[in-house]
Amino acid sequence: MADNNIINLCLFGKEIGRIGFNEQENKSSFQYNPEFLRESIFLNLFPQTGIIKRIPQTQVFSKFNNETFKGLPPQIADSLPDLFGNLIFKIWLESNNKVQKELTIIEQLAYISNRGMGALEYFPSKEIPKNTSIDLNQIIEVLKYVLDLKLSTKENHLNSEALLNIFKIGTSAGGARPKILISKNKNTGKVIPGDVEYSNEYDHYLIKLALDNEPEYQREIVEYCYYLTAKEIGITMMESRLIDDKHFATLRFDRQNGEKQHVLTASGITGWDFTKSENSSYENLFKLSSFLNISHAQIEELYKRMIFNIIFRNTDDHLKNHSFIYDKNKDNWSLSPAYDLTYSLNPLIDFKTSNRALSVNNKRNNINLKDVLSIADLFTIKNPKGIIKEVQNAIQTLEKNMKDFDIPLKINKNIMNKIKRIL
């Protein structure tokens, strides 16, 4: 492979190995740095799921040629932006005449460089000018233009500093809705792009922006009400808040104590395509957790999260919405804090049926007590009926939270009508 089709993979200040990509054959390769292997550290860096093996030989990956993994090993593909990030990525490059062709996978990793979610870093990098501050209102105005796909990407306002900031801080955050990454100085309150800074002088936030394009449905406030409800029943989540009473901001669990945290999704660890039903089941998620030697207390919390998602109709609970964090000192993995817990349907639409991303007992809807107890039996969950009761008792809490935050009555009623107890 040509030199420009190879990039270095680094983690915790060490060069782990090199990633190559053959554009003609659309397949990738990975080779560990021999010096890193000789150090015999971070042995469980990539869990041994049969994808990236801890061997000195070059490994070639040809079976991950799809929209989710882009031909890369899934652990590396986890670094790529999803729908919203890709849109900003494309428009920023086009509007600044950076490219006249599709970026190669290696070029995309070079632009991500050390700015991505998690701790994996890619060098040599493509330099991006650094801005020193963020005007959130300006960013929102530009986003409204960007998300109108009929708008020409050659118009002048797309060359603004706000678009550059969106590119820098938005390409790393996954998902289909507008999200940006920021860092807020704990002492001065100054807000800067959250793409490189990770020191303990800052609080590091992921912000889901309310763009007022759905005035009747305040998605971000609904998610905040879900967050408050989940926290009350002991589901582990990062501290979150509303900005300007409408934008949902949550502290990042991949930036803690002034250090980057190595994080992989369930999809990235296993190579299970989160868009496909084949491996998308809670049984597989629990099996993966057991394989990673997650503590039984965390297995039981995962069960509570499953029950919460079922009862509160979070059907978008796919394999990229469950992650694990690596402890470099103990060389082991743990369950990440929960995220993206919200009502995932549009309450302005009357859905007669809706299929879950993750199945339970081979079912994606109409899940009952027998189904969830079957998982409790498989993974020795203590007092599963007590967990179910605790979550169901929080239904009134959510309704109160939505009233307290002035969610329109129609939206409140439509959501509450879809929430179902497990019988």
SVG drawing of the C-alpha trace seen along z (x, -y; Angstrom):
<svg xmlns="http://www.w3.org/2000/svg" viewBox="-53 -35 63 54">
<polyline fill="none" stroke="black" stroke-width="0.4" points="0.0,0.0 1.2,-3.5 2.5,-5.6 -0.4,-8.0 -2.8,-5.1 -1.2,-4.4 -1.7,-6.2 -0.3,-5.6 -2.7,-4.6 -1.7,-6.1 -3.2,-5.7 -2.1,-7.1 1.0,-8.7 2.2,-5.4 2.2,-4.4 0.1,-1.2 0.4,-0.3 -0.4,-1.3 -3.6,-1.2 -3.6,-0.8 -6.4,-1.0 -6.5,0.3 -9.0,-1.9 -9.2,0.4 -10.1,3.5 -11.9,1.5 -10.2,3.4 -8.0,2.4 -5.0,3.7 -3.5,3.3 -0.1,4.1 1.0,3.7 4.1,1.7 6.7,4.4 8.0,2.1 4.5,1.8 4.1,5.6 7.5,6.1 6.3,3.8 3.5,6.3 1.2,3.6 -2.5,2.9 -3.1,6.6 -6.8,6.2 -6.8,3.0 -8.8,4.6 -11.0,7.3 -10.2,10.7 -13.3,11.1 -11.4,12.5 -11.1,9.2 -7.8,7.4 -5.5,10.2 -2.5,9.4 0.1,10.7 3.1,9.1 1.9,10.0 -0.1,7.7 -3.9,8.4 -6.1,7.8 -9.9,6.9 -12.2,7.5 -15.5,8.5 -16.4,5.1 -17.1,3.4 -20.4,1.7 -21.9,-1.7 -21.3,-1.1 -17.6,0.0 -16.4,-1.5 -14.0,1.4 -12.2,0.7 -11.8,3.0 -14.9,2.1 -12.7,0.9 -11.2,-1.8 -14.5,-2.5 -15.9,-3.5 -13.9,-6.7 -15.7,-7.8 -18.6,-10.3 -22.1,-9.2 -24.9,-10.9 -24.8,-14.4 -21.0,-14.5 -20.6,-13.3 -23.0,-16.0 -21.0,-18.8 -17.7,-17.2 -18.8,-17.2 -20.2,-20.7 -17.3,-22.2 -14.8,-20.7 -16.9,-21.6 -17.6,-25.2 -13.9,-25.8 -12.9,-24.1 -10.8,-21.6 -11.7,-18.7 -13.1,-18.1 -13.5,-14.4 -14.6,-11.9 -12.2,-11.8 -10.4,-8.4 -10.9,-6.6 -7.3,-7.4 -7.9,-11.1 -11.0,-11.0 -8.9,-9.4 -6.3,-12.1 -8.9,-14.9 -10.2,-13.2 -6.6,-12.9 -6.6,-13.5 -10.0,-15.2 -12.3,-12.1 -14.4,-10.6 -12.6,-8.2 -8.8,-8.0 -7.7,-6.6 -5.6,-9.1 -4.5,-9.1 -1.2,-10.6 0.0,-12.2 -2.9,-14.6 -4.5,-17.2 -4.1,-20.6 -7.3,-22.5 -7.1,-26.2 -7.9,-26.6 -10.5,-29.1 -10.5,-30.2 -14.1,-30.7 -17.6,-29.6 -20.8,-31.7 -23.5,-29.1 -26.2,-31.3 -24.1,-31.8 -23.5,-28.1 -27.2,-27.3 -28.0,-29.8 -25.4,-28.2 -26.7,-24.7 -30.2,-25.7 -28.7,-26.5 -26.6,-23.3 -29.5,-21.1 -31.5,-22.5 -30.1,-20.2 -31.5,-22.3 -29.2,-25.1 -26.1,-25.6 -22.9,-24.8 -21.2,-27.7 -23.1,-30.5 -20.9,-32.9 -22.3,-32.2 -21.1,-28.6 -17.5,-30.0 -18.1,-31.6 -16.1,-30.8 -19.2,-29.2 -19.2,-26.5 -15.5,-25.9 -16.4,-25.5 -19.2,-23.1 -16.9,-21.0 -14.3,-20.9 -16.6,-20.1 -19.4,-18.3 -17.7,-15.7 -16.7,-13.6 -20.1,-13.2 -22.2,-10.3 -25.8,-10.2 -28.2,-11.7 -29.2,-14.9 -27.1,-18.0 -24.5,-17.5 -21.4,-19.5 -18.5,-19.1 -17.4,-22.0 -15.1,-22.5 -15.9,-25.1 -13.2,-26.5 -14.1,-25.8 -12.7,-29.2 -13.3,-31.7 -16.4,-30.1 -14.9,-30.6 -16.3,-28.1 -14.0,-26.7 -14.2,-23.8 -14.1,-20.5 -12.1,-18.7 -8.5,-18.7 -8.6,-20.2 -9.1,-17.5 -7.4,-18.9 -9.0,-19.0 -9.2,-22.8 -12.3,-22.3 -15.7,-20.6 -16.2,-18.7 -19.7,-18.6 -21.6,-17.0 -24.5,-19.3 -27.6,-18.3 -28.8,-21.5 -32.5,-22.5 -32.9,-24.1 -36.5,-25.2 -37.5,-23.4 -40.0,-21.3 -41.5,-23.9 -44.2,-21.5 -41.8,-18.8 -38.9,-19.8 -36.8,-16.8 -33.9,-18.0 -36.1,-18.9 -37.9,-15.5 -34.5,-13.9 -33.6,-15.9 -36.8,-14.7 -35.8,-11.1 -32.3,-11.8 -33.8,-13.0 -36.1,-10.0 -33.3,-7.5 -31.0,-9.1 -33.7,-8.9 -33.9,-5.1 -30.1,-4.6 -29.2,-4.3 -25.6,-5.6 -25.4,-8.7 -23.0,-11.6 -24.3,-14.8 -26.4,-16.8 -28.1,-20.1 -30.2,-22.4 -28.5,-25.4 -30.8,-28.3 -33.6,-26.1 -33.6,-24.1 -30.2,-22.6 -29.3,-19.2 -25.7,-19.2 -24.1,-16.2 -20.6,-15.7 -18.5,-13.4 -17.4,-10.1 -14.6,-9.8 -12.9,-12.8 -12.4,-12.3 -9.9,-13.6 -8.0,-15.4 -7.4,-12.3 -8.9,-10.8 -10.7,-7.5 -10.6,-4.6 -14.2,-3.8 -15.7,-1.3 -19.3,-0.6 -20.7,2.9 -20.8,2.7 -17.2,1.6 -15.9,4.4 -17.8,7.2 -18.2,6.2 -22.0,6.6 -23.5,4.1 -25.9,2.0 -28.2,1.3 -28.8,5.0 -31.1,7.2 -28.9,10.3 -27.0,9.8 -29.0,7.0 -30.4,8.5 -30.1,7.9 -29.0,11.5 -25.9,10.7 -25.3,7.5 -25.4,9.4 -23.1,12.2 -20.6,9.5 -20.7,8.0 -20.0,11.4 -17.2,12.0 -15.6,8.7 -15.9,9.8 -18.1,6.9 -19.0,7.0 -22.3,8.6 -23.4,5.3 -23.0,3.7 -24.8,6.7 -27.7,6.0 -27.6,2.3 -27.6,3.3 -30.8,5.2 -32.4,2.1 -31.4,0.1 -33.1,2.7 -36.3,2.6 -36.2,-1.2 -35.9,-1.3 -38.7,1.2 -41.1,-0.6 -40.3,-4.1 -40.3,-3.3 -36.7,-4.1 -36.7,-1.8 -33.4,-3.3 -31.4,-1.2 -29.0,0.2 -25.5,1.6 -23.8,-1.8 -25.9,-3.2 -24.2,-0.8 -20.5,-1.4 -17.6,-0.1 -14.7,-2.0 -11.2,-0.6 -9.2,-1.0 -5.5,-1.3 -4.3,-0.7 -6.2,2.5 -6.3,3.5 -10.0,4.3 -13.3,3.0 -16.5,1.7 -19.9,0.6 -20.0,-3.1 -22.6,-5.4 -25.9,-5.2 -26.6,-7.7 -29.3,-8.5 -32.1,-7.5 -35.1,-9.2 -38.4,-8.8 -37.1,-7.8 -40.4,-8.0 -42.0,-11.2 -45.0,-11.9 -46.7,-13.9 -47.2,-10.7 -49.5,-7.9 -47.4,-4.7 -49.5,-1.6 -46.5,0.6 -42.8,-0.1 -39.9,2.4 -37.0,2.2 -33.4,2.0 -32.5,4.8 -34.8,7.8 -35.7,9.6 -36.4,13.3 -36.5,13.0 -39.2,10.2 -38.9,6.6 -42.3,5.5 -45.0,6.5 -42.4,7.7 -43.9,9.2 -42.9,10.3 -42.0,13.8 -39.6,12.4 -37.6,10.2 -37.6,12.9 -36.0,15.3 -33.0,12.9 -33.0,12.7 -32.7,16.4 -29.9,16.6 -27.8,14.0 -28.7,14.7 -30.3,11.3 -31.3,11.1 -34.9,10.0 -35.8,9.0 -39.4,8.4 -38.2,5.9 -36.2,4.1 -39.2,4.0 -41.4,2.6 -38.8,-0.1 -38.7,-1.2 -42.4,-1.1 -42.9,-3.3 -40.9,-5.9 -43.6,-6.4 -45.3,-9.0 -41.9,-10.7 -41.4,-11.2 -44.9,-12.6 -44.2,-15.1 -40.9,-16.0 -42.4,-16.8 -45.1,-18.9 -42.4,-20.8 -40.5,-21.6 -43.6,-22.7 -43.7,-20.0 -46.8,-20.8 -49.8,-18.8 -50.3,-17.1 -46.7,-15.8 -46.9,-14.8 -50.1,-12.8 -48.9,-11.2 -45.7,-10.0 -47.4,-8.8 -50.0,-6.9 -47.2,-5.0 -45.4,-4.0 -46.4,-0.5 -46.0,1.5 -44.5,5.0 -47.2,7.5"/>
</svg>
